[in-house]
């Protein structure tokens, strides 16, 4: 199985730690975020990984050269400018060539979500993309129906529903982990930097009368932490 780790960001919310260090190498309990995510992916059966790089990317490559790949084949996707998640996937489309679903994981997400179970659920439902989600406080939850189909997003101005729900709408916080079909990557038409969430919503809007292509994997009860903000990272480093 393949995976992509999103590690290109400047880590602005982690300054001053990221002034001279890429976000991927910020440490939690003496271990870089990148190492924690790589170990989780390897344990889930991932054998090939691509890591997107931009801010201080050479330091990430040097860390891999020194510390090894945890038994995985590791490649890099260099971004001359930040491309956001959608643009990053399109830029690395060459990597997803085996017609198998792959994991997409933010480098600053720490969790004990069962990645293997998530992949199996994705394959069982034949989704285009499966998003790890849970009930949690968030200002901009995604909206799913009672069958787990993506139906919209909540914004400051209200609910933006793009697909009629089956049953009630359920607001869930997205956890920064996806399982994606290569076929979805090939359809990406955005230019430069663009959001994958917007792409998911466009897909959901176009499938109003058919089976859902974008679904939630409920991770309620799992441990999860966004380590991309200094205020959330401090307790982990104490």
N, CA and C of each residue as an Amber inpcrd file, in Angstrom:
protein
   714
   0.8520000  -1.1980000   0.0000000   0.0000000   0.0000000   0.0000000
   0.8850000   1.2450000   0.0000000   0.3800000   2.3050000  -0.6170000
   1.0930000   3.5750000  -0.6890000   0.4510000   4.6000000   0.2380000
   1.2270000   5.6660000   0.5140000   0.7230000   6.7580000   1.3300000
   1.4350000   8.0410000   0.9360000   0.8020000   9.1560000   1.2510000
   1.4230000  10.4730000   1.0920000   1.3570000  11.1820000   2.4290000
   2.4710000  11.7790000   2.8270000   2.5250000  12.5930000   4.0380000
   2.6280000  14.0500000   3.6200000   1.7120000  14.8650000   4.1140000
   1.6980000  16.2920000   3.8040000   2.6020000  17.0120000   4.7950000
   3.7530000  17.4870000   4.3090000   4.7570000  18.0690000   5.2010000
   5.3650000  19.3450000   4.6350000   4.7110000  19.9600000   3.6510000
   5.3190000  21.0950000   2.9530000   5.1110000  22.4320000   3.6500000
   4.1180000  22.5250000   4.5300000   3.7140000  23.8140000   5.0850000
   4.8030000  24.5210000   5.8720000   4.6610000  25.8200000   5.9960000
   5.6370000  26.6400000   6.7270000   5.4960000  26.5070000   8.2370000
   4.3870000  25.9280000   8.7080000   4.2090000  25.7780000  10.1440000
   4.0690000  27.0990000  10.8580000   3.3430000  28.0470000  10.2390000
   3.2230000  29.3810000  10.8160000   2.6300000  29.3530000  12.2230000
   1.7220000  28.4080000  12.4890000   1.0840000  28.3440000  13.8100000
   2.0100000  27.7540000  14.8700000   3.1730000  27.2620000  14.4380000
   4.1460000  26.6950000  15.3820000   5.3660000  27.6020000  15.5940000
   5.3480000  28.7990000  15.0450000   6.4620000  29.7140000  15.2730000
   6.5380000  30.0750000  16.7630000   7.7520000  30.2260000  17.3030000
   9.0620000  30.3110000  16.6370000   9.7450000  28.9670000  16.3740000
   9.1100000  27.8340000  16.7410000   9.7570000  26.5330000  16.5480000
  10.1150000  26.2890000  15.0900000   9.2850000  26.8040000  14.1840000
   9.4730000  26.5130000  12.7620000  10.2050000  27.6260000  12.0080000
  10.7820000  28.5760000  12.7300000  11.5810000  29.5970000  12.0420000
  12.8010000  28.9750000  11.3820000  13.4070000  27.9900000  12.0460000
  14.6080000  27.3480000  11.5120000  14.4720000  25.8260000  11.4360000
  13.2440000  25.3520000  11.5490000  12.9950000  23.9110000  11.5520000
  11.7030000  23.6280000  10.8030000  11.6810000  22.6540000   9.8990000
  10.4170000  22.3190000   9.2340000   9.4410000  21.7050000  10.2370000
   8.1720000  21.9430000  10.0120000   7.1370000  21.4240000  10.9100000
   7.2780000  19.9280000  11.1210000   7.6600000  19.1990000  10.0910000
   7.7610000  17.7380000  10.1780000   8.7780000  17.2840000  11.2130000
   9.7530000  18.1240000  11.5450000  10.8190000  17.7280000  12.4660000
  10.6400000  18.3300000  13.8640000   9.5510000  19.0290000  14.1040000
   9.2310000  19.4550000  15.4670000   8.9790000  18.2010000  16.3020000
   9.5430000  18.1760000  17.5030000   9.5150000  16.9550000  18.2960000
   8.3920000  16.9320000  19.3290000   7.8710000  15.7410000  19.5510000
   6.9370000  15.4360000  20.6250000   7.5420000  14.2870000  21.4180000
   7.7820000  14.5080000  22.6940000   8.4100000  13.4750000  23.5420000
   9.7110000  12.9690000  22.9400000  10.4910000  13.9040000  22.3700000
  11.7940000  13.5560000  21.8360000  11.7890000  12.9280000  20.4680000
  10.6480000  12.9000000  19.8060000  10.5450000  12.2550000  18.4920000
   9.8820000  13.2060000  17.5040000  10.4440000  13.3660000  16.2880000
   9.8250000  14.2510000  15.3040000   8.4220000  13.7780000  14.9020000
   7.5700000  14.7360000  14.5950000   6.2290000  14.4020000  14.1110000
   6.3070000  13.4560000  12.9190000   7.2590000  13.6870000  12.0220000
   7.3980000  12.8400000  10.8330000   7.6330000  11.3870000  11.2190000
   8.4870000  11.1420000  12.2050000   8.7850000   9.7720000  12.6210000
   7.5450000   9.0860000  13.1900000   6.7550000   9.8340000  13.9540000
   5.5440000   9.2660000  14.5530000   4.5690000   8.8360000  13.4590000
   4.3680000   9.7060000  12.4660000   3.4360000   9.3920000  11.3800000
   3.9810000   8.2480000  10.5210000   5.2660000   8.2710000  10.2140000
   5.8510000   7.1940000   9.4060000   5.6960000   5.8450000  10.1000000
   5.9250000   5.8060000  11.3930000   5.7950000   4.5400000  12.1190000
   4.3630000   4.0290000  12.0880000   3.4030000   4.9320000  12.2050000
   1.9910000   4.5390000  12.1390000   1.6520000   3.9790000  10.7590000
   2.1520000   4.6200000   9.7140000   1.8690000   4.1560000   8.3580000
   2.5060000   2.7970000   8.0990000   3.7480000   2.6210000   8.5410000
   4.4190000   1.3370000   8.3520000   3.6620000   0.2230000   9.0630000
   3.1630000   0.5030000  10.2720000   2.4120000  -0.5050000  11.0270000
   1.0950000  -0.8570000  10.3420000   0.5680000   0.0660000   9.5370000
  -0.6880000  -0.1770000   8.8220000  -0.4750000  -0.9050000   7.5040000
   0.7700000  -1.2350000   7.1700000   1.0400000  -1.9770000   5.9480000
   1.5100000  -1.1460000   4.7810000   1.8060000   0.1230000   5.0020000
   2.3000000   0.9800000   3.9200000   3.7390000   0.6050000   3.6000000
   4.0410000   0.4930000   2.3100000   5.3850000   0.1280000   1.8800000
   6.0520000   1.1940000   1.0130000   5.2610000   2.1330000   0.4990000
   5.8160000   3.2270000  -0.2940000   5.1800000   4.5320000   0.1430000
   6.0190000   5.5580000   0.3530000   5.5440000   6.8520000   0.8370000
   6.1410000   7.9590000  -0.0220000   5.3280000   8.9470000  -0.3300000
   5.8260000  10.1860000  -0.9060000   5.5510000  11.3000000   0.1060000
   6.5480000  12.1400000   0.3270000   6.4330000  13.2580000   1.2610000
   6.5640000  14.5460000   0.4560000   5.5630000  15.4320000   0.5550000
   5.6980000  16.7010000  -0.1580000   6.5050000  17.6760000   0.6990000
   7.3500000  18.4570000   0.0310000   8.2920000  19.3260000   0.7180000
   8.2760000  20.7290000   0.1270000   8.4790000  21.7110000   1.0060000
   8.6660000  23.1010000   0.5580000   9.5270000  23.8320000   1.5810000
   8.9470000  24.2280000   2.7010000   9.6750000  24.9860000   3.7200000
  10.7670000  24.1230000   4.3560000  12.0370000  24.5030000   4.1460000
  13.1770000  23.7910000   4.7290000  13.1340000  22.2830000   4.4090000
  12.7020000  21.9820000   3.2050000  12.5370000  20.5850000   2.8180000
  13.8210000  19.7900000   2.8310000  14.9460000  20.4500000   2.5810000
  16.2090000  19.7440000   2.6010000  16.5270000  19.1330000   3.9490000
  16.0460000  19.7410000   5.0180000  16.2620000  19.1980000   6.3560000
  15.4910000  17.8920000   6.5380000  14.3320000  17.7940000   5.9350000
  13.5560000  16.5490000   6.0050000  14.2820000  15.4420000   5.2560000
  14.7720000  15.7420000   4.0660000  15.5170000  14.7450000   3.3010000
  16.7580000  14.2860000   4.0650000  17.4410000  15.2220000   4.7050000
  18.6410000  14.8660000   5.4680000  18.2830000  13.9910000   6.6670000
  17.1470000  14.2690000   7.3030000  16.7230000  13.4560000   8.4570000
  16.4430000  12.0180000   8.0030000  15.7490000  11.8730000   6.8870000
  15.4700000  10.5310000   6.3560000  16.7780000   9.8110000   6.0340000
  17.7280000  10.5190000   5.4420000  19.0040000   9.8970000   5.0800000
  19.7480000   9.4110000   6.3240000  19.6120000  10.1500000   7.4320000
  20.3190000   9.7740000   8.6620000  19.6100000   8.6750000   9.4330000
  18.2770000   8.7440000   9.4800000  17.5160000   7.8850000  10.3900000
  16.8200000   6.7080000   9.7080000  16.7840000   6.6910000   8.3900000
  16.1930000   5.5560000   7.6970000  14.7180000   5.7430000   7.3860000
  14.1410000   4.7270000   6.7550000  12.7950000   4.8240000   6.1890000
  11.7870000   3.8900000   6.8320000  12.1780000   3.2220000   7.9270000
  11.2880000   2.2890000   8.6260000  10.7750000   1.1830000   7.7100000
  11.6310000   0.7490000   6.7950000  11.2870000  -0.3480000   5.9080000
  10.4450000   0.0380000   4.7070000  10.1950000   1.3290000   4.5330000
   9.3860000   1.7910000   3.4120000  10.2690000   2.4460000   2.3550000
   9.8120000   2.4230000   1.1240000  10.4540000   3.1900000   0.0580000
   9.9220000   4.6130000   0.1360000  10.8060000   5.5890000   0.3910000
  10.3840000   6.9740000   0.5890000  10.8600000   7.8300000  -0.5740000
   9.9180000   8.5420000  -1.1820000  10.1960000   9.4820000  -2.2600000
   9.7260000  10.8700000  -1.8320000  10.1010000  11.8850000  -2.6160000
   9.7680000  13.2560000  -2.2590000   9.1110000  13.9710000  -3.4390000
   8.1710000  14.8300000  -3.1110000   7.5160000  15.6700000  -4.1060000
   7.8090000  17.1270000  -3.7340000   8.7270000  17.7440000  -4.4740000
   9.1570000  19.1060000  -4.1560000   8.1830000  20.1230000  -4.7600000
   7.7230000  21.0350000  -3.9420000   6.7870000  22.0640000  -4.3900000
   7.4910000  23.4190000  -4.3940000   7.7070000  24.0150000  -5.5620000
   8.3440000  25.3370000  -5.6160000   7.5130000  26.4170000  -4.9420000
   6.2130000  26.1790000  -4.8600000   5.3080000  27.0330000  -4.0860000
   4.3050000  26.1240000  -3.3920000   3.7710000  26.6050000  -2.2660000
   2.8090000  25.7800000  -1.5370000   1.5550000  25.5770000  -2.3660000
   1.0780000  24.3440000  -2.4100000  -0.0010000  23.9850000  -3.3260000
  -1.2980000  23.5970000  -2.6320000  -1.3410000  23.6490000  -1.2920000
  -2.4950000  23.1750000  -0.5360000  -2.6840000  21.6800000  -0.8410000
  -3.6510000  21.0610000  -0.1970000  -3.7550000  19.6070000  -0.3080000
  -4.1320000  19.1560000  -1.7140000  -5.0910000  19.8210000  -2.3310000
  -5.4880000  19.4310000  -3.6780000  -4.3580000  19.5730000  -4.6740000
  -3.6770000  20.7210000  -4.6330000  -2.5590000  20.9460000  -5.5290000
  -1.4080000  19.9900000  -5.2730000  -1.1920000  19.6610000  -3.9900000
  -0.1210000  18.7240000  -3.6440000  -0.3910000  17.3420000  -4.2230000
  -1.6340000  16.8950000  -4.1300000  -1.9970000  15.5980000  -4.7140000
  -1.8040000  15.5980000  -6.2220000  -2.2450000  16.6420000  -6.8700000
  -2.1100000  16.7050000  -8.3270000  -0.6410000  16.7320000  -8.7270000
   0.1810000  17.4550000  -7.9620000   1.6090000  17.5590000  -8.2600000
   2.3110000  16.2170000  -8.1140000   1.7910000  15.3730000  -7.2160000
   2.3890000  14.0550000  -6.9680000   1.6140000  12.9290000  -7.6400000
   0.8060000  13.2500000  -8.6420000  -0.0460000  12.2370000  -9.2760000
   0.7620000  11.0900000  -9.8710000   2.0030000  11.3690000 -10.2700000
   2.8780000  10.3310000 -10.8380000   3.0970000   9.1690000  -9.8740000
   2.9590000   9.4230000  -8.5700000   3.2480000   8.4030000  -7.5660000
   2.1240000   7.3730000  -7.4500000   0.9010000   7.7800000  -7.7540000
  -0.2660000   6.9200000  -7.5130000  -0.6060000   6.1450000  -8.7880000
   0.2240000   5.1590000  -9.0930000   0.1540000   4.4940000 -10.3970000
  -0.2310000   3.0230000 -10.3040000  -0.6830000   2.5490000  -9.1160000
  -0.9380000   1.1100000  -8.9760000  -2.4290000   0.7680000  -8.8730000
  -3.2840000   1.7760000  -9.0500000  -4.7390000   1.5850000  -9.0210000
  -5.2330000   1.0530000  -7.6750000  -4.4920000   1.2730000  -6.6190000
  -4.8880000   0.8580000  -5.2790000  -5.1480000   2.0920000  -4.4190000
  -6.1040000   2.0150000  -3.4940000  -6.3220000   3.1460000  -2.5970000
  -5.0770000   3.4340000  -1.7720000  -4.8880000   4.7070000  -1.4420000
  -3.7120000   5.1040000  -0.6700000  -4.1460000   5.9930000   0.5000000
  -3.2960000   6.0510000   1.5000000  -3.5280000   6.9050000   2.6500000
  -2.8920000   8.2690000   2.4230000  -3.5960000   9.3010000   2.8490000
  -3.0830000  10.6680000   2.8380000  -3.1480000  11.1740000   4.2730000
  -1.9930000  11.5870000   4.8280000  -1.9140000  11.8650000   6.2700000
  -1.1740000  13.1820000   6.4980000  -1.7840000  14.0920000   7.2300000
  -1.0900000  15.3200000   7.6300000   0.0220000  14.9770000   8.6110000
   1.1740000  15.6170000   8.4610000   2.3000000  15.3080000   9.3330000
   2.0690000  15.7920000  10.7600000   1.1790000  16.7510000  10.9470000
   0.9500000  17.3080000  12.2830000  -0.2900000  16.7350000  12.9620000
  -0.7630000  15.5990000  12.4850000  -1.8950000  14.9140000  13.1140000
  -1.3830000  13.7090000  13.8870000  -1.7190000  13.6620000  15.1730000
  -1.3590000  12.5330000  16.0260000  -2.6400000  11.8360000  16.4490000
  -2.6970000  10.5150000  16.2810000  -3.9210000   9.7940000  16.6420000
  -3.6210000   8.3170000  16.8290000  -4.5950000   7.6050000  17.3830000
  -4.5230000   6.1400000  17.3930000  -5.6430000   5.5490000  16.5440000
  -6.1240000   6.3250000  15.5810000  -7.1460000   5.8430000  14.6530000
  -6.6190000   4.6010000  13.9240000  -7.4520000   3.5780000  13.8070000
  -7.0700000   2.3220000  13.1660000  -7.0380000   2.5290000  11.6490000
  -5.8400000   2.7600000  11.1170000  -5.7050000   3.0490000   9.6940000
  -6.0590000   1.8410000   8.8320000  -5.7320000   0.6400000   9.3090000
  -6.0800000  -0.5630000   8.5570000  -7.5790000  -0.7320000   8.4410000
  -8.2960000  -0.5020000   9.5400000  -9.7560000  -0.6050000   9.5140000
 -10.3580000   0.4500000   8.5930000  -9.7390000   1.6090000   8.5620000
 -10.2180000   2.6790000   7.6960000 -10.0850000   2.2880000   6.2290000
  -8.9580000   1.6980000   5.8700000  -8.7640000   1.2520000   4.4830000
  -9.7680000   0.1570000   4.1300000  -9.9770000  -0.7870000   5.0490000
 -10.9350000  -1.8680000   4.7770000 -12.3500000  -1.3320000   4.5910000
 -12.7360000  -0.3540000   5.4030000 -14.0710000   0.2490000   5.2560000
 -14.1930000   0.9550000   3.9190000 -13.1430000   1.6580000   3.5350000
 -13.1150000   2.3420000   2.2400000 -13.3300000   1.3490000   1.0950000
 -12.6200000   0.2240000   1.1630000 -12.7350000  -0.7720000   0.0990000
 -14.1020000  -1.4400000   0.1090000 -14.6470000  -1.6630000   1.2830000
 -15.9590000  -2.3120000   1.3750000 -17.0430000  -1.4500000   0.7350000
 -16.9710000  -0.1470000   0.9610000 -18.0020000   0.7590000   0.4550000
 -17.7010000   1.2670000  -0.9550000 -16.5030000   0.9570000  -1.4550000
 -16.1030000   1.3810000  -2.8060000 -16.2200000   2.8860000  -2.9780000
 -15.7250000   3.5990000  -2.0040000 -15.7680000   5.0620000  -2.0400000
 -14.6490000   5.6050000  -2.9250000 -14.7960000   6.8600000  -3.3320000
 -13.6980000   7.5620000  -3.9890000 -12.7220000   8.0990000  -2.9490000
 -13.2750000   8.5440000  -1.8220000 -12.4410000   9.0160000  -0.7170000
 -13.1780000   8.7650000   0.5860000 -12.4310000   8.3870000   1.6030000
 -12.9670000   8.1530000   2.9400000 -12.1910000   9.0440000   3.8950000
 -12.9150000   9.8000000   4.7230000 -12.3040000  10.7930000   5.5980000
 -12.4830000  10.3960000   7.0510000 -11.3950000  10.3420000   7.7990000
 -11.4940000  10.0850000   9.2320000 -12.1300000  11.2960000   9.9020000
 -13.2300000  11.0760000  10.6030000 -13.9800000  12.1550000  11.2290000
 -14.4580000  11.7210000  12.6080000 -14.7180000  12.7060000  13.4630000
 -15.2440000  12.3960000  14.7830000 -16.0910000  13.5610000  15.2900000
 -16.9120000  13.2470000  16.2750000 -17.6640000  14.2910000  16.9490000
 -16.7130000  15.0580000  17.8460000 -16.4830000  16.3190000  17.5210000
 -15.6090000  17.1790000  18.3220000 -15.9200000  18.6300000  17.9970000
 -15.4830000  19.5100000  18.8720000 -15.6910000  20.9240000  18.6610000
 -14.8160000  21.4370000  17.5230000 -15.4140000  22.0800000  16.5630000
 -14.6850000  22.7020000  15.4690000 -15.5500000  23.7910000  14.8640000
 -14.9240000  24.8600000  14.4110000 -15.6790000  25.9890000  13.8750000
 -16.2660000  25.6970000  12.4980000 -15.6750000  24.7410000  11.7620000
 -16.1220000  24.4800000  10.3940000 -16.2620000  22.9770000  10.1600000
 -17.2480000  22.3530000  10.7810000 -17.4050000  20.9050000  10.5820000
 -17.8920000  20.5820000   9.1770000 -17.5780000  19.3750000   8.7410000
 -18.1940000  18.8380000   7.5400000 -19.5260000  18.2160000   7.9220000
 -20.4580000  18.1940000   6.9730000 -21.8070000  17.6800000   7.2200000
 -21.9880000  16.3710000   6.4620000 -22.3000000  15.3250000   7.2050000
 -22.5690000  14.0180000   6.6270000 -24.0030000  13.6220000   6.9610000
 -24.5520000  12.6560000   6.2110000 -25.8740000  12.1670000   6.5770000
 -25.7240000  10.9200000   7.4520000 -26.8360000  10.3240000   7.8240000
 -26.7960000   9.1810000   8.7440000 -26.1910000   7.9400000   8.0980000
 -26.0160000   7.9520000   6.7670000 -25.3550000   6.8500000   6.0640000
 -23.8660000   7.1040000   5.8770000 -23.3850000   8.2510000   6.3470000
 -21.9700000   8.5700000   6.2390000 -21.5610000   9.2900000   4.9790000
 -22.5140000   9.7150000   4.1480000 -22.1940000  10.4070000   2.9020000
 -21.9610000  11.8930000   3.1570000 -20.9190000  12.4490000   2.5320000
 -20.6660000  13.8780000   2.6300000 -21.7860000  14.6520000   1.9450000
 -22.3360000  15.6160000   2.6780000 -23.4650000  16.3940000   2.1400000
 -23.2180000  17.8900000   2.1500000 -22.1650000  18.3550000   2.8220000
 -21.9410000  19.7850000   2.8530000 -20.9510000  20.1890000   3.9250000
 -21.0110000  21.4700000   4.2630000 -20.0760000  22.0360000   5.2290000
 -20.7620000  23.1630000   5.9840000 -20.4320000  23.3080000   7.2390000
 -20.9670000  24.4060000   8.0480000 -19.9750000  25.5630000   8.0330000
 -20.4760000  26.7410000   7.7530000 -19.6390000  27.9400000   7.7350000
 -20.2140000  28.9540000   8.7150000 -19.5330000  30.0800000   8.8030000
 -20.0140000  31.1280000   9.6960000 -21.3790000  31.6640000   9.3090000
 -21.7610000  31.4930000   8.0590000 -23.0520000  31.9920000   7.5910000
 -24.1290000  30.9120000   7.5520000 -23.8200000  29.6990000   8.0220000
 -24.8260000  28.6400000   8.0620000 -24.3620000  27.3800000   7.3670000
 -25.3010000  26.4640000   7.1500000 -24.9930000  25.1830000   6.5190000
 -25.0550000  25.3020000   4.9990000 -23.9840000  24.8890000   4.3450000
 -23.9540000  24.8380000   2.8830000 -24.1070000  23.3740000   2.4800000
 -25.3170000  22.9880000   2.0800000 -25.6290000  21.5980000   1.7600000
 -25.5820000  21.4230000   0.2410000 -24.7770000  20.4670000  -0.2320000
 -24.5940000  20.2650000  -1.6710000 -25.2340000  18.9750000  -2.1540000
 -25.6220000  18.1030000  -1.2270000 -26.2270000  16.8180000  -1.5800000
 -27.3610000  16.5510000  -0.6050000 -28.5550000  16.1750000  -1.0870000
 -29.6590000  15.8930000  -0.1680000 -29.2860000  14.7640000   0.7790000
 -29.4300000  14.9730000   2.0900000 -29.0340000  13.9240000   3.0380000
 -30.0570000  12.8020000   3.1270000 -29.5720000  11.6130000   3.4600000
 -30.4380000  10.4960000   3.8230000 -30.5750000  10.5350000   5.3370000
 -31.6880000  11.0250000   5.8160000 -31.8560000  11.2260000   7.2490000
 -31.3300000  12.5840000   7.6640000 -30.8760000  12.6910000   8.8930000
 -30.4330000  13.9660000   9.4350000 -28.9900000  14.2720000   9.0400000
 -28.6610000  15.5810000   9.0830000 -27.2890000  16.0010000   8.8850000
 -26.5170000  15.8560000  10.1900000 -25.2930000  15.3410000  10.0830000
 -24.4580000  15.1050000  11.2600000 -23.1640000  15.9020000  11.0920000
 -22.9230000  16.9400000  11.9180000 -21.6710000  17.6900000  11.8240000
 -20.5230000  16.9210000  12.4790000 -19.4160000  16.7710000  11.7570000
 -18.2570000  16.0290000  12.2540000 -16.9840000  16.8110000  11.9660000
 -16.0310000  16.6940000  12.8790000 -14.7240000  17.2940000  12.6630000
 -13.8300000  16.3730000  11.8650000 -13.2400000  16.8980000  10.8010000
 -12.3210000  16.1150000   9.9700000 -10.9870000  16.0010000  10.6890000
 -10.3520000  14.8320000  10.6220000  -9.1530000  14.5310000  11.4040000
  -7.8470000  14.5860000  10.6150000  -7.8890000  15.0060000   9.3590000
  -6.6520000  15.1500000   8.6000000  -6.0730000  13.8590000   8.0560000
  -6.8880000  12.7990000   7.9760000  -6.4580000  11.5160000   7.4250000
  -7.4880000  11.0760000   6.3860000  -7.0210000  10.6990000   5.1980000
  -7.9040000  10.2870000   4.1030000  -7.4510000   8.9250000   3.5680000
  -8.3900000   8.1940000   2.9730000  -8.0710000   7.0910000   2.0600000
  -8.6670000   7.4930000   0.7150000  -7.8600000   7.4520000  -0.3380000
  -8.2580000   8.0210000  -1.6260000  -7.9720000   7.0280000  -2.7530000
  -8.8610000   7.0130000  -3.7280000  -8.6430000   6.2400000  -4.9440000
  -7.8070000   7.0470000  -5.9440000  -6.8350000   6.4110000  -6.6170000
  -6.0780000   7.1210000  -7.6520000  -6.9710000   7.7380000  -8.7260000
  -8.1180000   7.1100000  -8.9970000  -9.0300000   7.6600000  -9.9990000
  -9.4700000   9.0700000  -9.6400000  -9.6020000   9.3650000  -8.3470000
  -9.9790000  10.7160000  -7.9320000  -8.8610000  11.6950000  -8.2560000
  -7.6140000  11.2830000  -8.0270000  -6.4840000  12.1670000  -8.2990000
  -6.4500000  12.5530000  -9.7720000  -6.7700000  11.6060000 -10.6340000
  -6.7220000  11.8820000 -12.0770000  -7.7860000  12.8760000 -12.5180000
  -8.8180000  13.0800000 -11.7170000  -9.8700000  14.0240000 -12.0890000
  -9.5870000  15.4400000 -11.6040000  -8.5490000  15.6390000 -10.8110000
  -8.2880000  16.9630000 -10.2480000  -7.9740000  17.9560000 -11.3610000
  -8.7390000  19.0220000 -11.4220000  -8.5930000  19.9910000 -12.5080000
  -8.1350000  21.3600000 -12.0340000  -7.9770000  21.5340000 -10.7320000
  -7.5520000  22.8240000 -10.2090000  -6.1490000  23.1870000 -10.6670000
  -5.8540000  24.4710000 -10.6220000  -4.5460000  24.9810000 -11.0040000
  -3.8420000  25.5300000  -9.7690000  -2.5370000  25.2970000  -9.6730000
  -1.7830000  25.8370000  -8.5580000  -2.2700000  25.2810000  -7.2320000
  -2.4230000  26.1620000  -6.2610000  -2.8760000  25.7520000  -4.9280000
  -4.3980000  25.6820000  -4.8880000  -4.9360000  24.5530000  -4.4320000
  -6.3820000  24.4590000  -4.2570000  -6.7130000  23.4210000  -3.1960000
  -7.9060000  23.5500000  -2.6350000  -8.3370000  22.7420000  -1.5010000
  -8.9220000  21.4100000  -1.9560000  -8.5230000  20.3300000  -1.3060000
  -9.1350000  19.0360000  -1.6070000 -10.5450000  18.9680000  -1.0320000
 -10.8100000  19.6900000   0.0380000 -12.1580000  19.6890000   0.6120000
 -13.1470000  20.2810000  -0.3830000 -12.7530000  21.3440000  -1.0520000
 -13.6280000  21.9090000  -2.0840000 -13.8890000  20.8870000  -3.1870000
 -12.8640000  20.1260000  -3.5330000 -13.0320000  19.0760000  -4.5440000
 -14.0070000  18.0140000  -4.0560000 -13.8710000  17.6070000  -2.8080000
 -14.7990000  16.6190000  -2.2440000 -16.2400000  17.1300000  -2.3120000
 -16.4360000  18.3850000  -1.9790000 -17.7920000  18.9500000  -2.0060000
 -18.3350000  19.0080000  -3.4330000 -17.4700000  19.2990000  -4.3850000
 -17.9050000  19.3130000  -5.7870000 -18.3140000  17.9150000  -6.2340000
 -17.5600000  16.8920000  -5.8150000 -17.9090000  15.5140000  -6.1530000
 -19.2460000  15.1430000  -5.5290000 -19.4170000  15.4920000  -4.2510000
 -20.6860000  15.1910000  -3.5640000 -21.8590000  15.8720000  -4.2600000
 -21.6630000  17.1050000  -4.6970000 -22.7380000  17.8370000  -5.3780000
 -23.1050000  17.1800000  -6.6950000 -22.1380000  16.5660000  -7.3590000
 -22.3980000  15.9340000  -8.6520000 -22.9620000  14.5380000  -8.5430000
 -23.0960000  14.0200000  -7.3290000 -23.5930000  12.6540000  -7.1340000
 -24.8890000  12.6460000  -6.3270000 -25.7210000  13.6340000  -6.5530000
 -26.9490000  13.7610000  -5.7700000 -27.8920000  12.5830000  -5.9840000
 -27.8660000  11.9960000  -7.1650000 -28.8220000  10.9270000  -7.4770000
 -28.1830000   9.5410000  -7.4840000 -26.9090000   9.4540000  -7.1140000
 -26.2330000   8.1670000  -7.1470000 -25.5790000   7.8400000  -5.8230000
 -24.8210000   6.7600000  -5.7830000 -24.1380000   6.3810000  -4.5490000
 -23.0910000   7.4240000  -4.1680000 -22.9140000   7.6120000  -2.8830000
 -21.9730000   8.6150000  -2.4060000 -20.5420000   8.2070000  -2.7060000
 -19.7390000   9.1550000  -3.1750000 -18.3360000   8.8750000  -3.4410000
 -17.4210000   9.2940000  -2.3110000 -17.8900000  10.2120000  -1.4600000
 -17.0820000  10.7280000  -0.3560000 -17.7860000  10.3740000   0.9480000
 -17.1060000   9.6160000   1.8030000 -17.7460000   9.1150000   3.0180000
 -16.8770000   9.3520000   4.2480000 -17.5450000   9.2960000   5.3910000
 -16.8640000   9.4390000   6.6820000 -16.5090000   8.0810000   7.2540000
 -15.3380000   8.0000000   7.8650000 -14.9710000   6.8800000   8.7230000
 -15.0360000   7.4100000  10.1480000 -15.9930000   6.9250000  10.9280000
 -16.2050000   7.4540000  12.2670000 -15.0900000   6.9870000  13.2040000
 -14.3840000   7.9560000  13.7680000 -13.2740000   7.6750000  14.6770000
 -13.5990000   8.1190000  16.0980000 -14.8890000   8.1820000  16.4220000
 -15.3080000   8.5870000  17.7580000 -14.6670000   7.6850000  18.8080000
 -14.1670000   8.2960000  19.8620000 -13.5440000   7.5170000  20.9280000
 -12.0550000   7.3210000  20.7630000 -11.5200000   7.5960000  19.5770000
 -10.0800000   7.4950000  19.3700000  -9.3730000   8.7220000  19.9330000
  -8.1120000   8.5540000  20.2450000  -7.3030000   9.6970000  20.6370000
  -6.8500000  10.4240000  19.3810000  -6.9320000  11.7540000  19.4140000
  -6.5890000  12.5520000  18.2320000  -6.1310000  13.9270000  18.7000000
  -5.1150000  14.4360000  18.0610000  -4.6230000  15.7750000  18.3950000
  -4.0590000  16.4490000  17.1550000  -4.4860000  17.6840000  16.9190000
  -3.8730000  18.5160000  15.8970000  -2.6410000  19.1540000  16.5380000
  -1.4620000  18.7080000  16.1330000  -0.2240000  19.2260000  16.7160000
   0.3530000  20.3630000  15.8850000  -0.4580000  20.9640000  15.0470000
   0.0100000  22.0380000  14.1810000  -0.1070000  23.4150000  14.7910000
  -0.5880000  23.4960000  16.0320000  -0.7000000  24.7800000  16.7140000
   0.1330000  24.7510000  17.9920000   0.8110000  25.8460000  18.2780000
   1.7100000  25.8880000  19.4230000   0.9680000  25.6120000  20.7220000
  -0.2550000  26.1350000  20.8570000  -0.9970000  25.9390000  22.0980000
  -1.4030000  24.4840000  22.3100000  -1.5660000  23.7330000  21.2130000
  -1.9020000  22.3120000  21.3350000  -0.6530000  21.4500000  21.4910000
   0.4630000  21.9520000  20.9920000   1.6980000  21.1770000  21.0490000
   2.3690000  21.2630000  22.4270000   2.2350000  22.4000000  23.1060000
   2.9520000  22.5970000  24.3700000   2.6990000  21.4780000  25.3880000
   1.4160000  21.0650000  25.6150000   1.2030000  19.9970000  26.6010000
   1.8740000  18.6940000  26.2130000   2.0430000  18.4410000  24.9070000
   2.6630000  17.2100000  24.4530000   4.1730000  17.2290000  24.6470000
   4.7540000  18.4300000  24.7140000   6.1990000  18.5790000  24.8460000
   6.6400000  18.8030000  26.2850000   5.6550000  18.9270000  27.1990000
   5.9900000  19.2310000  28.6020000   6.6970000  18.0460000  29.2620000
